[in-house]
Amino acid sequence: MIDHAHDLASVRDATERLLTAVGTLDNASVTEPSRLPGWSRGHVLAHLARNADALVNVLEGRPMYVSGETRDADIERDAPRALDDQLADLRESAARFQETGEAPADWSRTVELRNGVTDSASRVPFRRWAEVELHHVDLGIGYELEDLPAAFTEREIDFLADRFTGHPDVPSARLTDGTRAWTTGRDAQGGPGVTVTGSPADLLGWLAGRRTGAALTVDGGPLPALPPL
């Protein structure tokens, strides 16, 4: 069962780690490229702030974004800001998300995210946790996939493996870190598909599009190509 209160606390902790790390930067380093193609660190920080507000919209029953174009324009508008402005926005938007998440609500209700995707309200805090953790890595400031909390990494592998399960363009695959195992991809027909073995960080990096999968071992065929998230 999803414990939204636990996940809200985890979001708070992850946000504090992020704010502490970003607070060591300067204005020049905010303008430097992040690990996401075409985005500076300022783009990543602006996205994180606007995503917090977007998830407040989701929890309060409004559209997540007015439109995809508005989402992109807001990020472009906010990306060039000075470090102090980025930090203030991150803190304030994170506080709004926490306040909304801590208000009494029916956490079993279904909510709508982008592109018609629906989910239980109880999973929204975990979605925010994933945004904060993975984009902290994307900043390229010393926080790596190996530094993520182990509980988060396992749950995010669960989440992404489930996301690709049944996808017609993803071959059937068994994923394992040597202790735990996950299945993903389309239903196996005529065989068990491939087995992909690696560390939790490398499995997550591949599933989340942060690593090529070069460090993974694959038996039974080539490493499946994954569609973008």
C-alpha positions as protocol buffer text, in pm:
chain_id: "A"
residue {
  index: 1
  type: MET
  ca { x: 0 y: 0 z: 0 }
}
residue {
  index: 2
  type: ILE
  ca { x: 123 y: 349 z: -85 }
}
residue {
  index: 3
  type: ASP
  ca { x: 199 y: 563 z: 220 }
}
residue {
  index: 4
  type: HIS
  ca { x: 154 y: 917 z: 92 }
}
residue {
  index: 5
  type: ALA
  ca { x: 256 y: 1071 z: 426 }
}
residue {
  index: 6
  type: HIS
  ca { x: 588 y: 883 z: 419 }
}
residue {
  index: 7
  type: ASP
  ca { x: 643 y: 997 z: 62 }
}
residue {
  index: 8
  type: LEU
  ca { x: 566 y: 1359 z: 151 }
}
residue {
  index: 9
  type: ALA
  ca { x: 832 y: 1340 z: 422 }
}
residue {
  index: 10
  type: SER
  ca { x: 1073 y: 1191 z: 169 }
}
residue {
  index: 11
  type: VAL
  ca { x: 997 y: 1477 z: -73 }
}
residue {
  index: 12
  type: ARG
  ca { x: 1079 y: 1725 z: 202 }
}
residue {
  index: 13
  type: ASP
  ca { x: 1410 y: 1554 z: 278 }
}
residue {
  index: 14
  type: ALA
  ca { x: 1506 y: 1530 z: -90 }
}
residue {
  index: 15
  type: THR
  ca { x: 1416 y: 1895 z: -143 }
}
residue {
  index: 16
  type: GLU
  ca { x: 1637 y: 2001 z: 148 }
}
residue {
  index: 17
  type: ARG
  ca { x: 1929 y: 1805 z: 2 }
}
residue {
  index: 18
  type: LEU
  ca { x: 1869 y: 1972 z: -332 }
}
residue {
  index: 19
  type: LEU
  ca { x: 1846 y: 2323 z: -185 }
}
residue {
  index: 20
  type: THR
  ca { x: 2162 y: 2272 z: 18 }
}
residue {
  index: 21
  type: ALA
  ca { x: 2354 y: 2154 z: -288 }
}
residue {
  index: 22
  type: VAL
  ca { x: 2221 y: 2427 z: -518 }
}
residue {
  index: 23
  type: GLY
  ca { x: 2303 y: 2685 z: -253 }
}
residue {
  index: 24
  type: THR
  ca { x: 2674 y: 2618 z: -308 }
}
residue {
  index: 25
  type: LEU
  ca { x: 2653 y: 2730 z: -672 }
}
residue {
  index: 26
  type: ASP
  ca { x: 2692 y: 3079 z: -813 }
}
residue {
  index: 27
  type: ASN
  ca { x: 2512 y: 3273 z: -1085 }
}
residue {
  index: 28
  type: ALA
  ca { x: 2754 y: 3162 z: -1356 }
}
residue {
  index: 29
  type: SER
  ca { x: 2721 y: 2791 z: -1280 }
}
residue {
  index: 30
  type: VAL
  ca { x: 2342 y: 2813 z: -1297 }
}
residue {
  index: 31
  type: THR
  ca { x: 2373 y: 2912 z: -1663 }
}
residue {
  index: 32
  type: GLU
  ca { x: 2601 y: 2619 z: -1747 }
}
residue {
  index: 33
  type: PRO
  ca { x: 2468 y: 2309 z: -1925 }
}
residue {
  index: 34
  type: SER
  ca { x: 2294 y: 2042 z: -1722 }
}
residue {
  index: 35
  type: ARG
  ca { x: 2305 y: 1675 z: -1816 }
}
residue {
  index: 36
  type: LEU
  ca { x: 1975 y: 1711 z: -2001 }
}
residue {
  index: 37
  type: PRO
  ca { x: 2028 y: 1797 z: -2370 }
}
residue {
  index: 38
  type: GLY
  ca { x: 1948 y: 2159 z: -2445 }
}
residue {
  index: 39
  type: TRP
  ca { x: 1883 y: 2255 z: -2084 }
}
residue {
  index: 40
  type: SER
  ca { x: 2101 y: 2464 z: -1855 }
}
residue {
  index: 41
  type: ARG
  ca { x: 2097 y: 2408 z: -1481 }
}
residue {
  index: 42
  type: GLY
  ca { x: 1861 y: 2704 z: -1470 }
}
residue {
  index: 43
  type: HIS
  ca { x: 1615 y: 2516 z: -1692 }
}
residue {
  index: 44
  type: VAL
  ca { x: 1623 y: 2219 z: -1454 }
}
residue {
  index: 45
  type: LEU
  ca { x: 1564 y: 2440 z: -1149 }
}
residue {
  index: 46
  type: ALA
  ca { x: 1284 y: 2630 z: -1321 }
}
residue {
  index: 47
  type: HIS
  ca { x: 1121 y: 2302 z: -1422 }
}
residue {
  index: 48
  type: LEU
  ca { x: 1137 y: 2172 z: -1065 }
}
residue {
  index: 49
  type: ALA
  ca { x: 965 y: 2483 z: -930 }
}
residue {
  index: 50
  type: ARG
  ca { x: 693 y: 2482 z: -1196 }
}
residue {
  index: 51
  type: ASN
  ca { x: 642 y: 2106 z: -1153 }
}
residue {
  index: 52
  type: ALA
  ca { x: 568 y: 2161 z: -782 }
}
residue {
  index: 53
  type: ASP
  ca { x: 299 y: 2411 z: -876 }
}
residue {
  index: 54
  type: ALA
  ca { x: 168 y: 2179 z: -1146 }
}
residue {
  index: 55
  type: LEU
  ca { x: 126 y: 1896 z: -895 }
}
residue {
  index: 56
  type: VAL
  ca { x: -58 y: 2133 z: -662 }
}
residue {
  index: 57
  type: ASN
  ca { x: -296 y: 2186 z: -954 }
}
residue {
  index: 58
  type: VAL
  ca { x: -335 y: 1810 z: -989 }
}
residue {
  index: 59
  type: LEU
  ca { x: -413 y: 1759 z: -620 }
}
residue {
  index: 60
  type: GLU
  ca { x: -661 y: 2047 z: -625 }
}
residue {
  index: 61
  type: GLY
  ca { x: -845 y: 1917 z: -931 }
}
residue {
  index: 62
  type: ARG
  ca { x: -719 y: 2162 z: -1193 }
}
residue {
  index: 63
  type: PRO
  ca { x: -534 y: 2081 z: -1517 }
}
residue {
  index: 64
  type: MET
  ca { x: -168 y: 2008 z: -1446 }
}
residue {
  index: 65
  type: TYR
  ca { x: -59 y: 2269 z: -1704 }
}
residue {
  index: 66
  type: VAL
  ca { x: -263 y: 2515 z: -1908 }
}
residue {
  index: 67
  type: SER
  ca { x: -93 y: 2365 z: -2214 }
}
residue {
  index: 68
  type: GLY
  ca { x: 233 y: 2208 z: -2318 }
}
residue {
  index: 69
  type: GLU
  ca { x: 331 y: 2533 z: -2483 }
}
residue {
  index: 70
  type: THR
  ca { x: 268 y: 2729 z: -2163 }
}
residue {
  index: 71
  type: ARG
  ca { x: 471 y: 2478 z: -1962 }
}
residue {
  index: 72
  type: ASP
  ca { x: 768 y: 2514 z: -2197 }
}
residue {
  index: 73
  type: ALA
  ca { x: 738 y: 2893 z: -2210 }
}
residue {
  index: 74
  type: ASP
  ca { x: 736 y: 2918 z: -1830 }
}
residue {
  index: 75
  type: ILE
  ca { x: 1055 y: 2714 z: -1805 }
}
residue {
  index: 76
  type: GLU
  ca { x: 1227 y: 2927 z: -2071 }
}
residue {
  index: 77
  type: ARG
  ca { x: 1113 y: 3243 z: -1891 }
}
residue {
  index: 78
  type: ASP
  ca { x: 1245 y: 3132 z: -1553 }
}
residue {
  index: 79
  type: ALA
  ca { x: 1566 y: 2956 z: -1658 }
}
residue {
  index: 80
  type: PRO
  ca { x: 1793 y: 3267 z: -1683 }
}
residue {
  index: 81
  type: ARG
  ca { x: 1721 y: 3392 z: -1330 }
}
residue {
  index: 82
  type: ALA
  ca { x: 1991 y: 3455 z: -1073 }
}
residue {
  index: 83
  type: LEU
  ca { x: 2070 y: 3188 z: -816 }
}
residue {
  index: 84
  type: ASP
  ca { x: 1893 y: 3366 z: -529 }
}
residue {
  index: 85
  type: ASP
  ca { x: 1574 y: 3391 z: -735 }
}
residue {
  index: 86
  type: GLN
  ca { x: 1594 y: 3024 z: -831 }
}
residue {
  index: 87
  type: LEU
  ca { x: 1642 y: 2921 z: -467 }
}
residue {
  index: 88
  type: ALA
  ca { x: 1354 y: 3138 z: -344 }
}
residue {
  index: 89
  type: ASP
  ca { x: 1121 y: 2996 z: -609 }
}
residue {
  index: 90
  type: LEU
  ca { x: 1225 y: 2640 z: -530 }
}
residue {
  index: 91
  type: ARG
  ca { x: 1161 y: 2690 z: -159 }
}
residue {
  index: 92
  type: GLU
  ca { x: 829 y: 2864 z: -204 }
}
residue {
  index: 93
  type: SER
  ca { x: 691 y: 2623 z: -463 }
}
residue {
  index: 94
  type: ALA
  ca { x: 806 y: 2325 z: -253 }
}
residue {
  index: 95
  type: ALA
  ca { x: 631 y: 2473 z: 51 }
}
residue {
  index: 96
  type: ARG
  ca { x: 309 y: 2511 z: -148 }
}
residue {
  index: 97
  type: PHE
  ca { x: 328 y: 2148 z: -253 }
}
residue {
  index: 98
  type: GLN
  ca { x: 391 y: 2030 z: 104 }
}
residue {
  index: 99
  type: GLU
  ca { x: 104 y: 2242 z: 238 }
}
residue {
  index: 100
  type: THR
  ca { x: -135 y: 2102 z: -21 }
}
residue {
  index: 101
  type: GLY
  ca { x: -17 y: 1748 z: 43 }
}
residue {
  index: 102
  type: GLU
  ca { x: -66 y: 1780 z: 417 }
}
residue {
  index: 103
  type: ALA
  ca { x: -426 y: 1906 z: 388 }
}
residue {
  index: 104
  type: PRO
  ca { x: -701 y: 1651 z: 464 }
}
residue {
  index: 105
  type: ALA
  ca { x: -805 y: 1480 z: 141 }
}
residue {
  index: 106
  type: ASP
  ca { x: -933 y: 1159 z: -14 }
}
residue {
  index: 107
  type: TRP
  ca { x: -604 y: 1003 z: -118 }
}
residue {
  index: 108
  type: SER
  ca { x: -780 y: 713 z: -290 }
}
residue {
  index: 109
  type: ARG
  ca { x: -931 y: 941 z: -555 }
}
residue {
  index: 110
  type: THR
  ca { x: -813 y: 936 z: -916 }
}
residue {
  index: 111
  type: VAL
  ca { x: -636 y: 1243 z: -1048 }
}
residue {
  index: 112
  type: GLU
  ca { x: -533 y: 1345 z: -1399 }
}
residue {
  index: 113
  type: LEU
  ca { x: -178 y: 1440 z: -1495 }
}
residue {
  index: 114
  type: ARG
  ca { x: -38 y: 1537 z: -1836 }
}
residue {
  index: 115
  type: ASN
  ca { x: -159 y: 1394 z: -2167 }
}
residue {
  index: 116
  type: GLY
  ca { x: -461 y: 1224 z: -2012 }
}
residue {
  index: 117
  type: VAL
  ca { x: -254 y: 1007 z: -1776 }
}
residue {
  index: 118
  type: THR
  ca { x: -443 y: 919 z: -1459 }
}
residue {
  index: 119
  type: ASP
  ca { x: -321 y: 787 z: -1126 }
}
residue {
  index: 120
  type: SER
  ca { x: -418 y: 758 z: -763 }
}
residue {
  index: 121
  type: ALA
  ca { x: -375 y: 1081 z: -569 }
}
residue {
  index: 122
  type: SER
  ca { x: -174 y: 878 z: -320 }
}
residue {
  index: 123
  type: ARG
  ca { x: 103 y: 832 z: -577 }
}
residue {
  index: 124
  type: VAL
  ca { x: 148 y: 1203 z: -652 }
}
residue {
  index: 125
  type: PRO
  ca { x: 395 y: 1255 z: -364 }
}
residue {
  index: 126
  type: PHE
  ca { x: 610 y: 971 z: -499 }
}
residue {
  index: 127
  type: ARG
  ca { x: 598 y: 1127 z: -845 }
}
residue {
  index: 128
  type: ARG
  ca { x: 726 y: 1452 z: -695 }
}
residue {
  index: 129
  type: TRP
  ca { x: 995 y: 1264 z: -504 }
}
residue {
  index: 130
  type: ALA
  ca { x: 1114 y: 1116 z: -834 }
}
residue {
  index: 131
  type: GLU
  ca { x: 1124 y: 1460 z: -996 }
}
residue {
  index: 132
  type: VAL
  ca { x: 1339 y: 1602 z: -716 }
}
residue {
  index: 133
  type: GLU
  ca { x: 1581 y: 1309 z: -694 }
}
residue {
  index: 134
  type: LEU
  ca { x: 1638 y: 1252 z: -1065 }
}
residue {
  index: 135
  type: HIS
  ca { x: 1667 y: 1619 z: -1154 }
}
residue {
  index: 136
  type: HIS
  ca { x: 1914 y: 1666 z: -868 }
}
residue {
  index: 137
  type: VAL
  ca { x: 2128 y: 1412 z: -1053 }
}
residue {
  index: 138
  type: ASP
  ca { x: 2061 y: 1592 z: -1383 }
}
residue {
  index: 139
  type: LEU
  ca { x: 2217 y: 1911 z: -1246 }
}
residue {
  index: 140
  type: GLY
  ca { x: 2560 y: 1747 z: -1259 }
}
residue {
  index: 141
  type: ILE
  ca { x: 2681 y: 1895 z: -932 }
}
residue {
  index: 142
  type: GLY
  ca { x: 2811 y: 1584 z: -757 }
}
residue {
  index: 143
  type: TYR
  ca { x: 2489 y: 1395 z: -676 }
}
residue {
  index: 144
  type: GLU
  ca { x: 2483 y: 1067 z: -868 }
}
residue {
  index: 145
  type: LEU
  ca { x: 2240 y: 781 z: -916 }
}
residue {
  index: 146
  type: GLU
  ca { x: 2448 y: 582 z: -669 }
}
residue {
  index: 147
  type: ASP
  ca { x: 2372 y: 850 z: -405 }
}
residue {
  index: 148
  type: LEU
  ca { x: 1995 y: 808 z: -428 }
}
residue {
  index: 149
  type: PRO
  ca { x: 1822 y: 651 z: -126 }
}
residue {
  index: 150
  type: ALA
  ca { x: 1806 y: 274 z: -179 }
}
residue {
  index: 151
  type: ALA
  ca { x: 1434 y: 266 z: -104 }
}
residue {
  index: 152
  type: PHE
  ca { x: 1370 y: 527 z: -370 }
}
residue {
  index: 153
  type: THR
  ca { x: 1581 y: 349 z: -630 }
}
residue {
  index: 154
  type: GLU
  ca { x: 1397 y: 21 z: -580 }
}
residue {
  index: 155
  type: ARG
  ca { x: 1056 y: 187 z: -601 }
}
residue {
  index: 156
  type: GLU
  ca { x: 1149 y: 388 z: -909 }
}
residue {
  index: 157
  type: ILE
  ca { x: 1271 y: 72 z: -1083 }
}
residue {
  index: 158
  type: ASP
  ca { x: 936 y: -86 z: -989 }
}
residue {
  index: 159
  type: PHE
  ca { x: 752 y: 217 z: -1129 }
}
residue {
  index: 160
  type: LEU
  ca { x: 943 y: 234 z: -1457 }
}
residue {
  index: 161
  type: ALA
  ca { x: 942 y: -141 z: -1516 }
}
residue {
  index: 162
  type: ASP
  ca { x: 565 y: -132 z: -1472 }
}
residue {
  index: 163
  type: ARG
  ca { x: 541 y: 168 z: -1705 }
}
residue {
  index: 164
  type: PHE
  ca { x: 704 y: -26 z: -1989 }
}
residue {
  index: 165
  type: THR
  ca { x: 515 y: -350 z: -1917 }
}
residue {
  index: 166
  type: GLY
  ca { x: 296 y: -437 z: -2214 }
}
residue {
  index: 167
  type: HIS
  ca { x: 457 y: -169 z: -2432 }
}
residue {
  index: 168
  type: PRO
  ca { x: 452 y: -307 z: -2788 }
}
residue {
  index: 169
  type: ASP
  ca { x: 792 y: -156 z: -2874 }
}
residue {
  index: 170
  type: VAL
  ca { x: 978 y: -297 z: -2573 }
}
residue {
  index: 171
  type: PRO
  ca { x: 1084 y: -664 z: -2593 }
}
residue {
  index: 172
  type: SER
  ca { x: 1007 y: -887 z: -2299 }
}
residue {
  index: 173
  type: ALA
  ca { x: 1282 y: -853 z: -2040 }
}
residue {
  index: 174
  type: ARG
  ca { x: 1373 y: -972 z: -1694 }
}
residue {
  index: 175
  type: LEU
  ca { x: 1573 y: -720 z: -1493 }
}
residue {
  index: 176
  type: THR
  ca { x: 1782 y: -817 z: -1193 }
}
residue {
  index: 177
  type: ASP
  ca { x: 2041 y: -668 z: -961 }
}
residue {
  index: 178
  type: GLY
  ca { x: 2138 y: -1018 z: -845 }
}
residue {
  index: 179
  type: THR
  ca { x: 1899 y: -1005 z: -549 }
}
residue {
  index: 180
  type: ARG
  ca { x: 1571 y: -866 z: -678 }
}
residue {
  index: 181
  type: ALA
  ca { x: 1405 y: -912 z: -1013 }
}
residue {
  index: 182
  type: TRP
  ca { x: 1153 y: -724 z: -1226 }
}
residue {
  index: 183
  type: THR
  ca { x: 981 y: -798 z: -1556 }
}
residue {
  index: 184
  type: THR
  ca { x: 894 y: -546 z: -1823 }
}
residue {
  index: 185
  type: GLY
  ca { x: 815 y: -512 z: -2192 }
}
residue {
  index: 186
  type: ARG
  ca { x: 558 y: -687 z: -2402 }
}
residue {
  index: 187
  type: ASP
  ca { x: 437 y: -1037 z: -2325 }
}
residue {
  index: 188
  type: ALA
  ca { x: 695 y: -1302 z: -2412 }
}
residue {
  index: 189
  type: GLN
  ca { x: 600 y: -1514 z: -2711 }
}
residue {
  index: 190
  type: GLY
  ca { x: 810 y: -1813 z: -2798 }
}
residue {
  index: 191
  type: GLY
  ca { x: 1066 y: -1751 z: -2523 }
}
residue {
  index: 192
  type: PRO
  ca { x: 1148 y: -1569 z: -2202 }
}
residue {
  index: 193
  type: GLY
  ca { x: 1305 y: -1265 z: -2368 }
}
residue {
  index: 194
  type: VAL
  ca { x: 1629 y: -1112 z: -2246 }
}
residue {
  index: 195
  type: THR
  ca { x: 1775 y: -1093 z: -1898 }
}
residue {
  index: 196
  type: VAL
  ca { x: 1934 y: -760 z: -1804 }
}
residue {
  index: 197
  type: THR
  ca { x: 2165 y: -763 z: -1502 }
}
residue {
  index: 198
  type: GLY
  ca { x: 2332 y: -474 z: -1328 }
}
residue {
  index: 199
  type: SER
  ca { x: 2352 y: -258 z: -1020 }
}
residue {
  index: 200
  type: PRO
  ca { x: 2036 y: -82 z: -905 }
}
residue {
  index: 201
  type: ALA
  ca { x: 2184 y: 254 z: -1012 }
}
residue {
  index: 202
  type: ASP
  ca { x: 2266 y: 127 z: -1360 }
}
residue {
  index: 203
  type: LEU
  ca { x: 1926 y: -38 z: -1403 }
}
residue {
  index: 204
  type: LEU
  ca { x: 1753 y: 282 z: -1294 }
}
residue {
  index: 205
  type: GLY
  ca { x: 1977 y: 496 z: -1512 }
}
residue {
  index: 206
  type: TRP
  ca { x: 1890 y: 290 z: -1818 }
}
residue {
  index: 207
  type: LEU
  ca { x: 1515 y: 278 z: -1744 }
}
residue {
  index: 208
  type: ALA
  ca { x: 1503 y: 652 z: -1674 }
}
residue {
  index: 209
  type: GLY
  ca { x: 1704 y: 749 z: -1981 }
}
residue {
  index: 210
  type: ARG
  ca { x: 1998 y: 876 z: -1776 }
}
residue {
  index: 211
  type: ARG
  ca { x: 2248 y: 607 z: -1884 }
}
residue {
  index: 212
  type: THR
  ca { x: 2302 y: 411 z: -2204 }
}
residue {
  index: 213
  type: GLY
  ca { x: 2302 y: 73 z: -2035 }
}
residue {
  index: 214
  type: ALA
  ca { x: 2663 y: 9 z: -2132 }
}
residue {
  index: 215
  type: ALA
  ca { x: 2741 y: -115 z: -1780 }
}
residue {
  index: 216
  type: LEU
  ca { x: 2461 y: -372 z: -1790 }
}
residue {
  index: 217
  type: THR
  ca { x: 2500 y: -740 z: -1884 }
}
residue {
  index: 218
  type: VAL
  ca { x: 2244 y: -876 z: -2128 }
}
residue {
  index: 219
  type: ASP
  ca { x: 2170 y: -1243 z: -2196 }
}
residue {
  index: 220
  type: GLY
  ca { x: 1938 y: -1372 z: -2466 }
}
residue {
  index: 221
  type: GLY
  ca { x: 1961 y: -1084 z: -2710 }
}
residue {
  index: 222
  type: PRO
  ca { x: 2050 y: -715 z: -2736 }
}
residue {
  index: 223
  type: LEU
  ca { x: 1964 y: -458 z: -2473 }
}
residue {
  index: 224
  type: PRO
  ca { x: 1611 y: -340 z: -2549 }
}
residue {
  index: 225
  type: ALA
  ca { x: 1575 y: 15 z: -2680 }
}
residue {
  index: 226
  type: LEU
  ca { x: 1340 y: 207 z: -2454 }
}
residue {
  index: 227
  type: PRO
  ca { x: 1105 y: 482 z: -2575 }
}
residue {
  index: 228
  type: PRO
  ca { x: 1142 y: 824 z: -2415 }
}
residue {
  index: 229
  type: LEU
  ca { x: 955 y: 882 z: -2091 }
}
